[in-house]
Amino acid sequence: VGPSLDDVAKAAAGAGLPVAEFVRESILEPDKAIAAGYAKGVMPSTFTGLPKDQLEALVRFVVSGKGG
């Protein structure tokens, strides 16, 4: 379980990145920016093998906020 994605825009702003870039970076380098109260090494780093089109589809999905 991770932090709420409702605050991803705020987290991206805090990192000085556009939201999509922050999400992409968080998928590819999950230990680079850790939300307060969470530990490093929990999120899998296996998404680096995703084909580019699938990675971009995942980024668009997370950014859209339509996950549920």
RARA-V934194 format. One record per backbone hydrogen bond with DSSP energy under -1.0 kcal/mol. NH is the residue of the N-H (numbers start at 1). CO is the residue of the C=O. Records with the same first field share a line. If there is no record, write none. Layout:
BEGIN
NH = CO  CO
END
This chain:
BEGIN
8 = 5
11 = 7
12 = 8
13 = 9
14 = 10
15 = 11
17 = 12
22 = 18
23 = 19
24 = 20
25 = 21
26 = 22
27 = 23
28 = 24
29 = 25
32 = 29
38 = 35
49 = 46
50 = 47
55 = 51
56 = 52
57 = 53
58 = 54
59 = 55
60 = 56
61 = 57
62 = 58
63 = 59
64 = 60
END
